[in-house]
Amino acid sequence: MSADSPRRYAVLLVAYGAPQSLDEVAPYLQDVRGGRPTPPAVVEEVRRRYARIGGRSPLLDRTREQAAGLEGFLGNGTPVFAGMRHWHPYIRDVLAAIGEDGFQRVVAIPLAPHYSRMSIGAYERALEEGRGLLEVAMVREWYDHPRFLDAVTERVRAALDRFDPSIRAEVPLLFTAHSLPQRILAEGDPYCAQLEASVAGVLTRLGRRDRGGGRFAFQSAGRTPEPWLGPDAALVLEELAGLGERQVVLCPIGFTSDHLEVLYDVDVEYQELASRLGIRLERTESLNASPLLIEALADLVRSTAGSRGWA
């Protein structure tokens, strides 16, 4: 079947974007800030953080691995592309390439399961601005997809398995997601409720929900003076230490791939804090190209394309 057949479509996985070298940090931050210059001290601090995780972000690599895994799982010749909101390859450029390949329809999936107007809404706008003549069907949320919850549960169990069997059932679980400005609550944004639902789904699968076996906190708040969503994960770690806890599993449930907020904020800052507090902190492995995650994405593609009559 030719690319311009009405029944053919491409898939686009979209993520935030990140610099691929230390030299790209300053222009990347300027892009994030809508073209406004970044204070030099902030640029140097962010450069320092990227230097600590190897001088670049693996986000694009991980996203391309997810795209390759999804394309292979679909197994029907549907191509899967990766596009970034704030860095190369930009969403608009990938959409243009898809159109040049002869496709007229695209299923787009943001690699963030929880909807917020500030995050997923921004992807929606980028897709609309860059689509040209393409018809784009975007998946707006998938926080409760069973295979996504299964994938997270699998990672949590693997992290718990690093502890002695005699204490695994009692190790506290701390789930985290990227903080957003508190004003989204007054706007009726579903972000927090969807995160709570995802955590509840994982705890149910673990058999912990009725025992209060999990805590939730926000991480990686922005550098603005307005209030951001809390509690902050660092404060929750301090609280757990004050309660006498000496082992914690941290699951960044709001993220699907390795990137700065996981590899630095958790693996460096929170690990250093945990060490000072006398806590053994184990982070769940990022989903990345987890087979269960790929299965969830494939189901989202098929159901979305089917709802449009494309398949």
N, C-alpha and C positions, 0 to 999 in steps of 0.2 A: 504494500500500500504506500503511495507516495506521501511525502511530507505535507503536501497541501490538501490532502484528503480531509474532509470535514471531521472524520472520526479520529484523526491523529492529533496528538498533543505532546508537549514537552513538560517536564517538571523542573521547577526552580526551587532549590533550598536557599533560604536567605538567612543571613546572620549579621551581627553587628559590624564586624570588620575590626582589623587590628594591624599594627605595623609589622612588617616583615624584617625590619632591621632597626638599629638604634637611630640611624639617619632619618628614618621615616617617622619618628615619634612626633617631632614638631609639626610637620604638615598634617599628620593624622589628627592631632589634637585640634588644629585649626579647623579641620573639616568637621569634627565633632561639635565645635563651638560655632558652627555656622559661618565660618570665615573670619571670626574675630581673633586677633592675636592672643596667644596664651602667655601669661606671665612667665618670664624666664625661669623663675624658681620652680614653677609647676612643671615646666618642660623637663628640667633637670631631675626633679623627683620622680617623674614617670619614667624617664630614661634609666634612672637607677633601678627602678623596680623591674623593668624589662631586662636589664643587665643581670639581675639576680636569677632570672628564669631562662638564661641562655641567650639574651640579646635580641629575641624576636618572639612573636606570639605563634603558637601552633594552631591557632583557630582556623585559618584557611586550610591547612593540611587536614585537620580533623573533619572539616566540612566537606572537603573533596572526597575523603574516605567514606563519609556517610552517603554522599551522592553516588559513589561507585558501588557501594553496598546495596543501595536502594535500586539502582539500575539493574544490577545483577539479580536481585530478588524478584523484581517485576518480570524480568525474563521475556518481555514481549517486544523488545526493540525500542521502547520508550526512552528517550535520552533524559538524563538528569543532570542539571547544571547547578553551580554554586554561585551566589551573588552576595555582595556585601553592601551594607547600608552606608558605612563611613570610610571605606577604603577599597582598594582594587582587589578583585574585579567588581566594580560598582554594579548595583542592580540594573541601572539604566543601560549600561554597556552590555551586560549579559542578555537583557531583553532584546536589545538591538540585534545581537548575534543570533538569537533564537529566531527572530523574524527573518533575518537574512538566510537562515537555513531552510526557510520555506514553511515554518510552522505558523499557525494562526491562533493557537490556543495554548494556554499555560496553566498548570496547576502549581500554585506557589504555596510553600509551607515555611513559615518562620520557625527557626529552630529554638523557639522558646514556647513552652506549652501553655503559659498562663497569660491571659489577655489583660492588657492595660492600654488605655488610649495613648499614654506617653510612649510606650514601647511598640506593641504590635500595631497600634494606630499609625505610628511613624513608618513602619514597613508598608502598611496599606497605602499611605500617601506616596511613598517612593515608587511603589508598583504602578500606581495610577499615573504618576507623572512620567514614568519611563516606558509605559506599555505601547505607546504609538497606536498602531492598528490592531495589536494583539488583544484577544479576549483573555482576561486573567481571572481565574477563580482562586481566591486565597482562602486557606484554612485559617480561621481567626483564633481558634483555641483548641487544645487537645489535652488539657490537664487531667481529664478523667478517662483517657483511653486505657482500656485494660492492659494492653501490652506495654504501654509506657509505665504504668504502675508496677507491672510485673518486672520490668527492667530495673527500676529503682530498687524494688524489693530484693532482687537478686544481688545487687551491689551492696545493699545493707547487710544481707546475710553473709556475704563474703568478708565484709569488714568485721563483723562480729566473730567470724570463725578465726580471726587472728588472736582472740582471747582464749584463755583456758575455758573449757566447757563448763566448769563449775560456776563461772560468773557471767557467762554470756547473757543470760536472761535478765540480769540486773544492770547491765551496762547502759547508761542513759544514751538516748539518741537525740541529737540536735540537728534539726533540719534548717537550712538557710536558703535565702533567695535575695536577689539584688533589692536594696531599698529604693524607694521612690519618694518624692515629696509628699508630705502628709495631706496636702490639699486634694489629692485624688480621692480621699475618703468622702469629702464634702460633695464631690462631683458624682458620687455613686459608682465609682470605678469597681469592677469585679475582681481586681487583682488579688486582694487579700483573701476573699472568700474562695477563690479558685485554689490558692495555695493551701488553705486549710483543708479543702476537699482532697487535694492530692496527698497531703500528709496523712489524713484519716484513712485514705485508701491503702496506703503502704502499711500503716499500723495494723489495719484489719488483716492484711495478708500475713503479717508477722505474728498475729495473735496477741498484740500488745494494746490494742485500743482501749479495752475495758480496764486496763491496769495503769492508764496514764503513762505509757512507756515512751513518750516522745515530747520534745519541746521544739518550739519554732522561734526563729529570730531572723533579723535582716542583717545584711552585710553590705560593704562597699558603697556606703552612702556618698553622695556627691559633695563637691566642694562649694556649696552655696550656703548662705546664712539662713535660709528658710528651714523650718523643721522637716525632718525626714522620718519615714516610718521606722518604728522600733518594736520590740527591744533590739538593741545592737547585740550581735553575737558575742562580742568580747565581754559585754556585761553579763550575759547569760553564763559564759564560761566561768567568770569570777563568782557568780552566784552558786553554780554547781560546786565549785571548789569550796566555797563557804559552807556548803551542806555536807562536806566530807567526801564528795565523789572524787575518785582518783583515776577513773577510766571514762572516756567519752568517745562515741562514734559521731562524727559530723558528716552529714549528707547534704551537699549543695543541690537540693532538689529543684531549684529554679534554673539550673544550668544544665545543658546537655553535652558540653564539650570542654576540653581543657582550654583555658585561656587565662589572662592575667588575674581575674577575680578569684580563680581557683588556685592557680599555681603560685601566686604571690600572697593574696589576701589570706587564704587559708593555710597553704603549705609553708609560708614564711611567717607572716605576722601572728596568726592564731597559734601556730606551732610554738613560736617563741613565747607567747603569752602562756600557753598551756605548760610549757616547761617551767616557767617561773612559778606557776600555781601548783606544781607538783602533779599535773594531770598527764596521763598518757592519752594523747589525742590521735585517733585513727580516722582518716578521711576515706569515704567511699570512693572507689574508682569512678571517674567520669564515665557517662554512658558512651560517648564517642560513637563508634560503629557497632555497638552491642547488637547482636542478632535480634533480640527482642525489640529494641528501638527501631531497627530497620523494618521489622514486621509491622510495628505500629505505623510508621511512615507509609509503608506500602498500602496498608488498609485505608489510610487517609487519602492517598492518591486515588485509589480505586473508587472509594465512595464519593469523593468530590467530583471526579470525572463522570461517574455514573449519574450523579444528580443533575449534571448538565447535559446528559445524553451524548457524551463524547466517547463512551466505551460501551 
